[in-house]
Amino acid sequence: MENPLIALSNELAALAERAGPGVVAVHGRPRIPSSGILWRSGVVVTADHALRREEELRVTLPDGSTVAAELAGRDPSTDLAVLRLQAKAPEWGMQATPACGHLVLAVGRSADTGINAAMGVVSSVSGPWHTWRGGKVDQFLRLDVGLYPGSSGGAVVDAQGRLLGLATSGLSRTSIIAVPSITIARVVDELLDKGHVARGYLGVGLQPITLAEPHKGGLIVLSVEPDGPSAQAGLVLGDIVVAVDGKSIPRIEDLQEALGAGSASKRLKVALLRGGQPLDLTITIGERPRRRGA
């Protein structure tokens, strides 16, 4: 009877080997390159936070050759960036239902030593969430796994070798997160089409506060950018936003739901309190300014 530890060891090695042809090294920062996933032929997706320049990009392919790559677009809010290059991609089997406790491998690539792999588990699974930069990720997947230097942007595969998502240390200060395949597919398509993900922008600083009944809570206005969408609509310091389009918004996350991709130019009906008196305004959502060079 085969030793179960040996069987597990051999299976993990086989998983890393199967994932290897879909993982590349991305030379987009000084010294240590990051990793990337050959998402489809001619397209690599990597971690945006590990891409420190936008020109003179190179990618080391699984066969050891290095080719030039062009930045197609980047989305810091989901920590994804997309490169175009001349390379064929393997067929990835997508997994749609990860569960807490599932075994995973985080597979990266070094230009010098080839593939590297770290074993761990999915430590937490929940529904859609907004990153600290405001991007929407379709599923929260926290991993109990250690990433080697340069492994951000690499592939996370399950015990059957199916692609779970992209490993990144850029979306949490305390944990490794897997950006799920469904989010990658959505963002990659928009980046290839437009070069960026257009998200809504109100030009206002808000903070949650507790209110007396009948309100569940609200967001007090702490700052208003001159000539921004909120300023043009008449919002002022001290206003308390209590509802948007008829829905209560006691949390910042509740407002972010209305400012996702495709929301620019839409009109929001905002209910607020000004000096304790109710007031309604309509704000035309602007497009969030992109950082320089992004």
C-alpha positions in Angstrom: 0.0 0.0 0.0 1.4 3.4 -1.0 2.3 5.8 1.8 -0.4 8.4 1.8 2.1 11.2 2.5 4.1 10.1 -0.6 0.9 10.0 -2.6 0.0 13.5 -1.5 3.5 14.8 -2.2 3.5 13.3 -5.7 0.0 14.8 -6.4 1.1 18.3 -5.3 4.1 18.1 -7.5 1.9 17.0 -10.4 -0.5 20.0 -9.8 2.4 22.4 -9.8 3.7 20.9 -13.1 0.3 21.1 -14.7 -0.1 24.8 -13.7 3.4 25.7 -14.8 2.6 26.2 -18.5 0.1 28.9 -17.6 2.3 30.9 -15.3 4.9 33.5 -16.4 7.4 35.9 -14.9 6.6 39.6 -15.5 9.5 42.1 -15.6 7.8 45.3 -14.6 9.7 46.5 -11.5 13.3 46.7 -10.3 15.1 43.6 -9.2 12.5 40.8 -8.5 9.9 40.2 -11.2 6.3 39.4 -10.3 4.3 36.5 -11.7 1.4 36.5 -14.1 -1.2 34.1 -15.6 -1.4 33.4 -19.3 -5.1 34.1 -19.3 -5.6 33.4 -23.0 -3.4 33.4 -26.0 -1.7 36.8 -26.4 -3.0 38.0 -22.9 -1.3 37.9 -19.5 -3.0 39.1 -16.3 -0.9 40.1 -13.3 -1.1 42.0 -10.0 -1.3 45.7 -10.6 0.5 46.6 -7.4 3.6 44.7 -8.6 3.8 46.6 -11.9 6.0 49.6 -11.2 6.5 50.8 -14.8 4.4 50.8 -18.0 7.1 50.7 -20.6 9.9 48.3 -21.5 7.9 45.4 -20.1 9.1 41.9 -20.6 7.7 38.5 -19.8 9.6 35.2 -19.3 7.5 32.4 -20.7 7.3 28.8 -19.4 9.9 27.7 -22.0 12.4 30.1 -20.6 12.3 32.6 -23.4 11.7 36.3 -22.7 9.5 38.4 -25.0 8.4 42.0 -25.1 4.9 42.9 -23.7 2.7 45.9 -24.0 0.4 47.2 -21.2 -3.2 46.9 -22.3 -4.7 48.4 -19.2 -4.7 48.3 -15.4 -7.3 48.5 -12.6 -5.7 49.3 -9.2 -9.1 48.9 -7.5 -9.1 45.2 -8.2 -5.3 44.9 -8.3 -5.3 43.6 -11.9 -3.2 44.6 -14.9 -3.3 43.1 -18.4 -0.5 42.7 -20.9 -0.5 41.9 -24.6 2.3 39.7 -26.0 3.0 36.9 -28.4 2.4 33.7 -26.6 -0.1 30.8 -26.5 -2.0 29.9 -23.4 -3.1 26.5 -22.0 -6.7 25.7 -21.4 -7.6 26.5 -17.8 -10.4 24.6 -16.1 -12.4 27.2 -14.1 -13.7 26.4 -10.6 -16.9 28.2 -9.6 -17.5 26.9 -6.0 -14.5 27.1 -3.7 -15.2 26.2 -0.1 -13.5 27.1 3.2 -10.9 24.4 3.9 -10.2 23.5 0.3 -6.6 22.7 -0.5 -4.9 25.1 -2.9 -1.5 25.8 -4.5 -0.3 29.3 -5.2 2.0 28.9 -8.3 4.4 31.6 -9.3 7.4 31.8 -11.7 10.9 33.2 -11.3 12.9 34.0 -14.4 15.9 32.3 -12.8 14.5 29.2 -11.0 11.3 28.5 -12.9 8.0 27.7 -11.2 7.5 27.9 -7.4 4.6 26.6 -5.4 3.2 27.1 -1.9 0.5 24.9 -0.4 -2.3 26.3 1.7 -6.1 26.3 2.1 -9.0 28.6 1.4 -9.4 30.1 4.9 -12.5 32.2 4.3 -15.2 32.4 1.6 -18.0 35.0 1.4 -19.9 37.0 -1.2 -19.1 40.0 -3.3 -17.0 42.8 -1.6 -15.5 46.1 -2.3 -11.8 46.5 -1.9 -10.2 49.4 0.0 -9.7 51.1 -3.3 -13.4 50.8 -4.3 -13.3 48.0 -6.8 -15.9 45.2 -6.8 -14.6 41.6 -6.4 -17.3 39.0 -7.0 -16.3 36.7 -4.2 -14.1 37.1 -1.1 -11.4 34.4 -1.1 -8.9 34.6 1.7 -6.0 32.2 1.6 -3.9 30.7 4.4 -0.8 30.4 2.2 2.6 32.0 2.1 3.7 33.8 -1.1 7.3 33.9 -2.1 8.9 37.1 -3.3 7.7 37.6 -6.8 4.7 35.3 -6.6 2.0 38.0 -6.5 0.1 37.7 -9.7 0.5 34.0 -10.0 -2.1 31.3 -10.3 -4.1 29.8 -7.5 -5.2 26.2 -8.4 -7.4 23.8 -6.5 -6.7 20.1 -5.9 -7.9 19.2 -9.3 -5.7 21.7 -11.0 -8.5 24.1 -11.9 -7.8 27.8 -11.8 -9.3 29.4 -8.7 -8.0 32.9 -9.3 -5.0 35.2 -9.0 -2.9 35.4 -5.8 -2.2 38.9 -4.5 -0.8 40.6 -1.4 -2.1 43.9 -2.6 -5.7 43.9 -1.5 -5.2 43.2 2.2 -2.6 44.3 4.7 -3.0 41.0 6.7 -3.9 38.2 4.3 -3.3 36.8 0.8 -6.3 37.2 -1.4 -7.3 35.3 -4.5 -9.0 37.5 -7.1 -11.6 34.9 -8.4 -11.6 33.9 -12.1 -15.1 35.4 -12.6 -13.7 38.9 -11.6 -10.6 38.4 -13.7 -12.7 37.6 -16.8 -14.9 40.7 -16.3 -12.0 43.1 -15.7 -9.7 41.7 -18.4 -12.4 42.2 -21.0 -13.0 45.8 -20.0 -9.2 46.6 -19.9 -8.7 45.1 -23.3 -11.6 47.2 -24.6 -11.0 50.5 -22.9 -7.6 50.3 -21.1 -9.2 51.1 -17.8 -12.3 50.3 -15.7 -14.6 53.4 -15.6 -16.1 53.7 -12.1 -18.4 56.3 -10.5 -17.1 59.4 -8.7 -18.9 61.9 -6.5 -16.1 64.1 -5.3 -17.1 64.0 -1.7 -15.6 62.8 1.6 -18.0 60.9 3.8 -18.0 59.3 7.3 -20.7 57.0 8.8 -22.6 58.4 11.8 -25.4 57.1 14.0 -28.8 58.8 13.7 -32.0 58.7 15.7 -35.1 56.9 14.3 -36.5 56.7 11.8 -33.1 56.6 10.0 -30.9 53.5 10.2 -27.8 55.8 9.9 -26.2 58.1 7.5 -23.0 59.5 5.9 -21.9 63.0 7.0 -20.2 65.1 4.4 -16.6 66.0 5.6 -15.3 67.4 2.3 -16.5 68.5 -1.1 -14.2 68.8 -4.1 -14.6 72.1 -5.9 -16.4 71.6 -9.2 -16.9 67.9 -8.5 -20.3 66.2 -9.1 -21.4 66.7 -5.5 -20.4 70.4 -5.5 -22.3 71.0 -8.7 -25.4 69.3 -7.3 -25.3 71.6 -4.2 -24.0 69.3 -1.5 -22.2 71.2 1.3 -20.1 70.4 4.4 -22.2 69.0 7.3 -24.9 67.5 5.1 -26.0 64.0 6.1 -26.8 61.6 3.3 -29.5 59.1 4.5 -30.6 57.5 1.3 -29.7 57.0 -2.4 -32.4 56.2 -4.9 -34.7 55.3 -2.0 -32.3 53.0 -0.3 -30.8 53.6 3.2 -27.0 53.9 3.2 -25.7 53.6 6.8 -22.3 52.4 5.5 -19.8 53.6 2.9 -20.1 50.2 1.2 -23.8 50.9 0.6 -22.9 53.9 -1.5 -20.1 52.2 -3.3 -22.7 49.7 -4.7 -24.1 52.6 -6.7 -20.7 53.7 -8.0 -19.5 50.5 -9.7 -18.4 50.0 -13.3 -20.7 51.6 -15.8 -22.3 54.1 -13.3 -20.6 57.3 -14.7 -23.2 59.8 -16.1 -26.1 58.1 -14.3 -28.2 60.3 -12.0 -28.5 59.6 -8.3 -31.5 60.8 -6.2 -30.0 61.7 -2.8 -32.0 62.2 0.4 -30.2 64.1 3.0 -30.5 66.1 6.2 -29.3 69.7 6.3 -29.6 71.4 9.7 -31.9 68.6 10.7 -34.3 69.3 7.8 -34.9 66.8 5.0 -33.7 67.8 1.5 -33.5 66.0 -1.8 -30.8 66.5 -4.5 -29.9 64.8 -7.8 -26.2 64.2 -8.4 -24.9 63.2 -11.9 -22.2 60.6 -11.3 -18.8 61.5 -12.7 -16.0 59.2 -13.8 -13.4 58.6 -11.1 -10.1 60.3 -12.1 -7.4 57.8 -12.9 -4.0 58.0 -11.3 -1.3 59.5 -13.4 0.0 57.0 -16.0 -2.7 54.5 -15.3 
